[in-house]
């Protein structure tokens, strides 16, 4: 103890109060380093235990067989009702949620009454959400929004329905336990087992593809991968872009100062968007093109100063509306995004529709859309390789404009209306 006091006094004399404080912090951190990983891992393990212990995930083989038997029976009459299991969401504008409500609106137009069931958040603000729905989907009239757990509402209390839809892997367990329905569909918008490291959660997510539901897959590559691996039956649609929001302004693409603007889709909370790989690529690019390149980042809130990018990029965080997003896209010349699961995400489509030259990582499940050197540039996920490909577009105005125009042609030939109509036709044929 005397030795510690002696050393502390010496440190205080030599380094002053501020220096002494810094050394104490570093020493404390070094002593705790050995404990932190184990403590963090144990906490994560307990949280996972709490999650997988939820009764909704406790299903038997008999329940799966019974669900399959139920939905293989013959149907008669017309489709009049549907129940949708939807995870809680904060805003309709998020791509996957917006797509769900596009389909719900289509069913509503066809005379189907939709019961939208939000689960996992008993205090979900249904009134606020209904106001959002009225603004975003004015043609969606004949529906009701229910919240599981609110006032004791359970799956057993839900009404009979012709169709049942799950929209995320956790919702598939609710749909499995919902027995008062004649057909069950699974709106698959990404390969969700890849949202987790191999383990308990990824196993539960993957299991849902073997529940016997008919899949509605958001892109051909995702459909082929999921049906091929798990033997699901279903069909795919091609995600479109709302061209009333996302459209190009090629005349304005080159700023008066001659700078090239790069948009980086920055989502640190989504592992599949490889935030750290993207940041290292950005660091390389701002060093290589300090005068020629302007970088704009958006997608989520994060602190660019932690990564040495303070004052070197424009970080907009989470934008308020889709129109704000589209305005930024029209300002930019190049869009860079990583996507490591089996869906291309909406960003490449929106980049192309907005007249940006798109750069993304090579992903075999997305080659139905992405053609290297034609409508985009593809790269290995290494940050240096990605920076090289972006650099090609920074240095070559003709290549950049060619890629941008071909990308725009690619997505402008499809509409959400035609794709949602095709989904309804498939549902009717299977009825």
C-alpha positions as CSV (number, residue, x, y, z in Angstrom):
1,X,0.0,0.0,0.0
2,X,2.9,2.3,0.9
3,X,4.4,1.6,-2.5
4,X,1.2,2.6,-4.3
5,X,0.9,5.9,-2.3
6,X,4.6,6.7,-3.0
7,X,4.2,6.0,-6.8
8,X,0.9,8.0,-6.9
9,X,2.6,11.0,-5.2
10,X,5.5,10.8,-7.7
11,X,3.1,10.7,-10.7
12,X,1.1,13.6,-9.4
13,X,4.3,15.7,-9.0
14,X,5.7,14.7,-12.4
15,X,2.4,15.0,-14.5
16,X,0.2,17.3,-12.6
17,X,-3.5,16.7,-11.7
18,X,-4.7,16.1,-15.3
19,X,-1.8,13.7,-16.1
20,X,-2.4,11.9,-12.8
21,X,-6.1,11.5,-13.6
22,X,-5.3,10.1,-17.1
23,X,-2.9,7.5,-15.7
24,X,-5.4,6.4,-13.1
25,X,-8.0,5.9,-15.8
26,X,-5.6,3.9,-18.0
27,X,-4.5,1.8,-15.0
28,X,-8.1,1.1,-14.0
29,X,-9.0,0.1,-17.5
30,X,-6.1,-2.2,-17.8
31,X,-7.1,-4.0,-14.6
32,X,-10.7,-4.4,-15.8
33,X,-9.8,-5.5,-19.3
34,X,-9.5,-9.1,-18.3
35,X,-12.9,-9.0,-16.6
36,X,-14.9,-7.0,-19.2
37,X,-15.1,-9.6,-22.0
38,X,-16.3,-12.3,-19.7
39,X,-18.8,-10.0,-18.0
40,X,-20.2,-8.8,-21.3
41,X,-20.4,-12.3,-22.7
42,X,-22.3,-13.5,-19.6
43,X,-24.7,-10.5,-19.7
44,X,-25.4,-11.2,-23.4
45,X,-25.9,-14.9,-22.6
46,X,-28.5,-14.1,-19.9
47,X,-30.3,-11.7,-22.3
48,X,-30.4,-14.4,-24.9
49,X,-31.7,-16.9,-22.4
50,X,-34.5,-14.4,-21.4
51,X,-35.4,-14.0,-25.1
52,X,-35.4,-17.7,-26.1
53,X,-37.4,-18.6,-22.9
54,X,-40.3,-16.7,-24.2
55,X,-43.3,-19.1,-24.4
56,X,-44.0,-18.1,-28.0
57,X,-40.8,-19.9,-29.1
58,X,-41.7,-23.1,-27.3
59,X,-43.3,-25.1,-30.2
60,X,-43.6,-28.8,-30.7
61,X,-43.3,-30.9,-33.8
62,X,-47.0,-31.7,-33.5
63,X,-47.9,-28.0,-33.6
64,X,-45.9,-27.6,-36.9
65,X,-47.6,-30.7,-38.4
66,X,-51.1,-29.5,-37.3
67,X,-50.4,-26.0,-38.8
68,X,-49.5,-27.6,-42.1
69,X,-52.5,-29.9,-42.1
70,X,-54.8,-26.9,-41.4
71,X,-53.6,-24.8,-44.3
72,X,-53.7,-27.7,-46.8
73,X,-57.5,-28.1,-46.7
74,X,-59.6,-27.1,-49.6
75,X,-61.0,-23.5,-49.7
76,X,-64.3,-22.2,-51.0
77,X,-65.8,-18.7,-51.6
78,X,-63.8,-15.5,-52.0
79,X,-61.1,-14.1,-49.8
80,X,-62.7,-11.8,-47.3
81,X,-60.3,-11.4,-44.3
82,X,-56.7,-11.4,-43.4
83,X,-54.6,-11.3,-40.2
84,X,-51.1,-9.7,-40.2
85,X,-48.5,-10.2,-37.5
86,X,-46.2,-7.2,-37.6
87,X,-43.3,-6.4,-35.2
88,X,-43.4,-3.0,-33.5
89,X,-42.1,-0.2,-35.6
90,X,-41.4,3.5,-35.0
91,X,-42.2,4.8,-38.5
92,X,-43.9,3.5,-41.6
93,X,-41.2,4.9,-43.8
94,X,-38.7,2.1,-43.1
95,X,-38.4,0.0,-46.2
96,X,-39.6,-3.3,-45.0
97,X,-42.5,-1.9,-43.0
98,X,-43.6,0.3,-45.9
99,X,-43.6,-2.8,-48.2
100,X,-45.8,-4.7,-45.7
101,X,-48.4,-1.9,-45.8
102,X,-48.3,-1.7,-49.5
103,X,-49.5,-5.3,-49.6
104,X,-52.1,-4.7,-46.9
105,X,-53.4,-1.7,-48.9
106,X,-53.7,-3.9,-52.0
107,X,-55.8,-6.5,-50.1
108,X,-58.0,-3.7,-48.7
109,X,-58.6,-2.4,-52.3
110,X,-59.7,-6.0,-53.2
111,X,-62.3,-5.9,-50.4
112,X,-60.3,-7.9,-47.8
113,X,-60.7,-6.8,-44.2
114,X,-57.2,-6.7,-42.6
115,X,-56.5,-7.2,-38.9
116,X,-53.0,-5.8,-38.2
117,X,-51.6,-7.4,-35.0
118,X,-48.6,-5.7,-33.4
119,X,-46.8,-8.0,-30.9
120,X,-43.9,-7.7,-28.5
121,X,-44.7,-4.2,-27.3
122,X,-47.9,-4.0,-25.1
123,X,-47.6,-0.2,-24.9
124,X,-47.3,0.3,-28.7
125,X,-49.0,3.6,-29.7
126,X,-51.8,2.3,-31.9
127,X,-53.5,5.7,-32.2
128,X,-50.4,7.5,-33.5
129,X,-49.8,4.6,-35.9
130,X,-53.3,4.8,-37.3
131,X,-52.8,8.5,-38.0
132,X,-49.6,7.6,-39.9
133,X,-51.4,4.9,-41.9
134,X,-54.1,7.4,-42.9
135,X,-51.5,9.8,-44.2
136,X,-49.3,7.3,-46.0
137,X,-52.0,4.9,-47.2
138,X,-55.2,6.8,-47.8
139,X,-56.8,3.9,-49.7
140,X,-56.3,1.5,-46.7
141,X,-59.7,1.8,-45.1
142,X,-61.1,-1.6,-43.9
143,X,-58.6,-2.6,-41.3
144,X,-58.2,-2.8,-37.5
145,X,-55.0,-2.4,-35.5
146,X,-54.6,-4.7,-32.4
147,X,-51.8,-4.9,-29.9
148,X,-51.0,-8.3,-28.4
149,X,-50.7,-8.1,-24.6
150,X,-52.7,-4.9,-24.4
151,X,-55.6,-5.6,-22.1
152,X,-54.6,-9.2,-22.1
153,X,-55.2,-9.7,-25.8
154,X,-53.7,-13.1,-27.0
155,X,-53.5,-15.0,-30.3
156,X,-56.4,-17.1,-29.2
157,X,-58.6,-13.9,-29.0
158,X,-58.0,-13.0,-32.7
159,X,-60.9,-13.4,-35.2
160,X,-61.2,-16.1,-37.8
161,X,-59.5,-15.2,-41.1
162,X,-59.0,-16.6,-44.6
163,X,-55.4,-15.5,-44.8
164,X,-52.7,-15.2,-42.2
165,X,-49.4,-13.4,-42.8
166,X,-46.1,-13.2,-40.8
167,X,-43.6,-10.5,-41.7
168,X,-40.5,-11.2,-39.6
169,X,-39.1,-14.4,-38.2
170,X,-40.4,-13.8,-34.6
171,X,-43.9,-13.2,-36.1
172,X,-43.8,-16.6,-37.7
173,X,-44.1,-18.2,-34.2
174,X,-47.2,-16.2,-33.6
175,X,-48.7,-17.3,-36.9
176,X,-47.8,-20.9,-36.2
177,X,-49.9,-20.7,-33.0
178,X,-52.8,-19.0,-34.8
179,X,-55.2,-21.7,-35.7
180,X,-58.3,-19.9,-36.9
181,X,-57.0,-19.3,-40.4
182,X,-57.2,-21.1,-43.8
183,X,-54.0,-20.2,-45.5
184,X,-50.7,-19.0,-44.0
185,X,-48.1,-16.8,-45.8
186,X,-44.6,-15.6,-44.9
187,X,-43.5,-12.3,-46.3
188,X,-39.7,-12.8,-46.3
189,X,-37.8,-9.6,-46.9
190,X,-34.4,-10.8,-46.0
191,X,-32.5,-13.9,-44.9
192,X,-33.0,-13.2,-41.2
193,X,-30.9,-16.0,-39.7
194,X,-27.9,-13.9,-40.9
195,X,-28.9,-11.1,-38.6
196,X,-27.3,-13.2,-35.8
197,X,-24.1,-15.1,-35.3
198,X,-24.6,-18.8,-35.5
199,X,-26.3,-19.8,-32.3
200,X,-29.7,-20.0,-30.5
201,X,-31.3,-17.0,-32.2
202,X,-30.2,-17.8,-35.8
203,X,-31.4,-21.4,-35.2
204,X,-34.8,-20.2,-34.2
205,X,-35.0,-17.8,-37.1
206,X,-33.9,-20.5,-39.6
207,X,-36.5,-22.9,-38.2
208,X,-39.3,-20.7,-39.3
209,X,-38.6,-21.5,-43.0
210,X,-39.6,-25.1,-42.2
211,X,-43.0,-24.2,-40.7
212,X,-44.8,-25.0,-44.0
213,X,-45.9,-21.4,-44.8
214,X,-46.1,-20.2,-48.4
215,X,-43.3,-17.7,-48.9
216,X,-43.6,-14.3,-50.6
217,X,-40.0,-13.4,-51.2
218,X,-38.8,-9.8,-51.7
219,X,-36.4,-10.4,-54.6
220,X,-35.6,-13.4,-56.8
221,X,-32.2,-14.1,-55.3
222,X,-33.6,-14.2,-51.8
223,X,-36.4,-16.5,-53.0
224,X,-34.0,-18.9,-54.8
225,X,-31.7,-19.1,-51.8
226,X,-34.4,-19.7,-49.2
227,X,-36.5,-22.1,-51.2
228,X,-33.4,-24.0,-52.4
229,X,-32.0,-24.4,-49.0
230,X,-35.1,-25.0,-46.9
231,X,-37.5,-26.5,-49.4
232,X,-40.1,-23.7,-48.9
233,X,-42.8,-23.3,-51.5
234,X,-43.6,-19.8,-52.7
235,X,-43.0,-17.1,-55.2
236,X,-40.8,-13.9,-55.5
237,X,-41.5,-10.4,-56.5
238,X,-39.0,-7.7,-57.6
239,X,-38.8,-4.7,-55.3
240,X,-39.6,-1.5,-57.1
241,X,-39.0,2.2,-56.3
242,X,-41.5,5.0,-55.9
243,X,-40.4,7.2,-58.8
244,X,-42.6,10.1,-57.6
245,X,-40.1,10.4,-54.8
246,X,-36.9,9.0,-56.2
247,X,-36.0,10.4,-59.6
248,X,-32.8,11.9,-61.1
249,X,-31.7,15.4,-61.9
250,X,-28.8,14.7,-64.3
251,X,-28.4,18.3,-65.1
252,X,-27.5,19.2,-61.6
253,X,-25.3,16.2,-60.9
254,X,-22.0,18.1,-61.2
255,X,-21.7,20.9,-58.8
256,X,-20.4,24.4,-59.8
257,X,-17.2,23.7,-57.8
258,X,-16.5,20.6,-59.8
259,X,-16.6,18.3,-56.8
260,X,-18.0,14.8,-56.9
261,X,-20.4,13.9,-54.1
262,X,-20.4,10.5,-52.6
263,X,-23.3,9.2,-50.4
264,X,-22.4,6.6,-47.8
265,X,-25.2,4.5,-46.3
266,X,-24.1,4.5,-42.6
267,X,-26.0,2.1,-40.3
268,X,-23.7,1.1,-37.4
269,X,-26.5,-0.9,-35.8
270,X,-27.0,-3.2,-38.7
271,X,-24.1,-5.7,-39.0
272,X,-25.2,-6.6,-42.6
273,X,-24.3,-3.1,-43.7
274,X,-20.7,-3.5,-42.7
275,X,-20.4,0.0,-41.2
276,X,-16.7,-0.4,-40.2
277,X,-15.7,-1.6,-43.6
278,X,-17.4,1.4,-45.1
279,X,-15.8,3.8,-42.7
280,X,-12.3,2.6,-43.6
281,X,-13.1,3.0,-47.3
282,X,-14.3,6.5,-46.6
283,X,-11.0,7.3,-44.7
284,X,-9.0,6.1,-47.7
285,X,-11.1,8.2,-50.1
286,X,-11.0,11.5,-48.2
287,X,-7.2,11.1,-48.0
288,X,-6.9,10.3,-51.7
289,X,-9.3,13.0,-53.0
290,X,-9.2,15.8,-50.4
291,X,-10.3,18.5,-52.9
292,X,-12.2,16.5,-55.5
293,X,-14.5,14.4,-53.3
294,X,-17.3,15.5,-50.9
295,X,-18.8,12.7,-48.7
296,X,-22.3,12.7,-47.3
297,X,-23.4,10.1,-44.8
298,X,-26.9,9.2,-43.5
299,X,-28.8,6.3,-42.2
300,X,-28.4,6.5,-38.4
301,X,-26.9,8.6,-35.7
302,X,-23.2,8.2,-35.0
303,X,-20.2,10.3,-34.1
304,X,-17.8,10.9,-37.0
305,X,-15.1,12.5,-34.7
306,X,-14.5,9.0,-33.2
307,X,-13.2,7.9,-36.6
308,X,-11.1,10.9,-37.4
309,X,-13.7,12.2,-39.9
310,X,-14.9,15.3,-38.0
311,X,-15.0,18.2,-40.5
312,X,-14.1,15.8,-43.4
313,X,-17.5,14.5,-44.2
314,X,-21.1,15.7,-43.8
315,X,-22.9,13.3,-41.4
316,X,-26.7,13.8,-41.5
317,X,-27.6,10.9,-39.2
318,X,-31.2,9.7,-39.5
319,X,-33.2,11.8,-41.9
320,X,-36.8,12.8,-41.1
321,X,-38.6,11.7,-44.2
322,X,-38.3,9.8,-47.5
323,X,-38.4,13.1,-49.4
324,X,-35.5,14.4,-47.4
325,X,-33.6,11.2,-48.3
326,X,-34.5,11.6,-52.0
327,X,-33.4,15.2,-52.0
328,X,-29.9,14.2,-50.7
329,X,-29.7,11.3,-53.3
330,X,-30.4,13.7,-56.1
331,X,-27.5,15.9,-54.9
332,X,-25.0,13.1,-55.0
333,X,-23.1,11.5,-57.9
334,X,-22.1,8.2,-56.3
335,X,-23.8,5.9,-53.8
336,X,-21.8,3.4,-51.7
337,X,-23.5,0.7,-49.7
338,X,-22.6,-2.7,-48.2
339,X,-25.2,-5.5,-48.0
340,X,-24.0,-8.9,-46.7
341,X,-27.3,-10.8,-46.5
342,X,-29.3,-12.3,-49.4
343,X,-31.3,-9.2,-50.3
344,X,-29.8,-6.2,-52.1
345,X,-31.6,-3.8,-49.7
346,X,-33.6,-0.8,-51.1
347,X,-30.5,1.5,-51.2
348,X,-29.1,0.4,-54.6
349,X,-32.5,0.6,-56.1
350,X,-33.1,4.1,-54.7
351,X,-29.6,5.2,-55.7
352,X,-30.2,4.1,-59.3
353,X,-33.6,5.7,-59.4
354,X,-32.1,9.0,-58.2
355,X,-29.4,9.0,-60.8
356,X,-26.5,8.0,-58.7
357,X,-23.7,5.6,-59.8
358,X,-23.9,2.7,-57.4
359,X,-21.0,0.9,-55.8
360,X,-21.6,-2.1,-53.6
361,X,-20.0,-5.4,-52.5
362,X,-20.1,-8.5,-54.6
363,X,-22.9,-10.8,-53.4
364,X,-24.0,-13.8,-55.5
365,X,-27.6,-13.7,-54.3
366,X,-28.0,-10.2,-55.7
367,X,-26.6,-10.7,-59.2
368,X,-30.2,-10.9,-60.6
369,X,-30.1,-7.1,-60.2
370,X,-26.4,-5.9,-60.0
371,X,-24.3,-6.2,-63.2
372,X,-20.8,-5.1,-62.7
373,X,-19.6,-2.4,-65.1
374,X,-23.2,-2.0,-66.5
375,X,-25.6,-0.7,-63.9
376,X,-23.2,-0.6,-61.0
377,X,-19.6,-1.3,-59.9
378,X,-19.1,-4.4,-57.7
379,X,-16.2,-4.9,-55.3
380,X,-14.8,-7.4,-52.9
381,X,-15.7,-6.2,-49.3
382,X,-12.2,-5.1,-48.5
383,X,-12.3,-1.4,-47.7
384,X,-9.3,-0.7,-50.0
385,X,-10.9,-2.6,-52.9
386,X,-14.2,-0.7,-52.3
387,X,-12.2,2.6,-52.3
388,X,-10.5,1.7,-55.6
389,X,-13.9,1.1,-57.3
390,X,-15.3,4.4,-56.0
391,X,-12.1,6.1,-57.1
392,X,-12.7,4.9,-60.7
393,X,-16.0,6.8,-60.7
394,X,-14.4,9.9,-59.1
395,X,-11.8,10.0,-61.8
396,X,-13.9,9.1,-64.8
397,X,-16.8,11.3,-65.5
398,X,-18.0,9.4,-68.5
399,X,-18.0,6.0,-66.7
400,X,-19.8,7.6,-63.7
401,X,-22.5,9.0,-65.9
402,X,-22.9,5.8,-68.0
403,X,-23.3,3.7,-64.8
404,X,-25.8,6.2,-63.4
405,X,-27.9,6.2,-66.6
406,X,-27.9,2.4,-67.0
407,X,-28.9,2.0,-63.3
408,X,-31.8,4.5,-63.8
409,X,-33.0,2.5,-66.8
410,X,-32.8,-0.7,-64.8
411,X,-35.2,0.4,-62.1
412,X,-37.5,2.8,-64.0
413,X,-39.0,-0.1,-65.9
414,X,-40.8,-1.5,-62.8
415,X,-43.5,-0.1,-60.5
416,X,-44.7,-1.0,-57.1
417,X,-48.3,-1.2,-58.4
418,X,-47.5,-3.9,-60.9
419,X,-45.4,-5.9,-58.4
420,X,-48.1,-5.7,-55.7
421,X,-50.7,-6.7,-58.3
422,X,-48.6,-9.8,-59.1
423,X,-48.5,-10.7,-55.4
424,X,-52.3,-10.6,-55.2
425,X,-52.7,-12.7,-58.4
426,X,-50.5,-15.4,-56.8
427,X,-52.5,-15.4,-53.6
428,X,-55.7,-15.7,-55.6
429,X,-54.4,-18.6,-57.7
430,X,-53.4,-20.5,-54.5
431,X,-56.8,-19.9,-52.9
